[in-house]
Amino acid sequence: MNTMKITVSVPHAAVRDSLLNDAEDSLRPHALAVGHGILVTRHSPTQYSVATSAAVPVGETHETCLLEPA
């Protein structure tokens, strides 16, 4: 399967993008090597996962949110 995943905890909004970009950058070489893209999932306002995914086309990053609408 070759899926890799990083869990990202965001202490405050000012660093969210930087932390997520760092996680994505660290997974990108593996994703390209196995022909996967990257999926960023928001689990809560402060918890995200960044994972390689065969469901995402190689070279692309998709985002999804598991939070219920307000």
Stockholm file with secondary structure:
# STOCKHOLM 1.0

chainA/1-70         MNTMKITVSVPHAAVRDSLLNDAEDSLRPHALAVGHGILVTRHSPTQYSVATSAAVPVGETHETCLLEPA
#=GR chainA/1-70 SS CCCCEEEEECSSGGGHHHHHHHHHHHHHHHHHHHTCEEEEEECSSSEEEEEEETTSCTTCEEEEECSCCC
#=GC SS_cons        CCCCEEEEECSSGGGHHHHHHHHHHHHHHHHHHHTCEEEEEECSSSEEEEEEETTSCTTCEEEEECSCCC
//
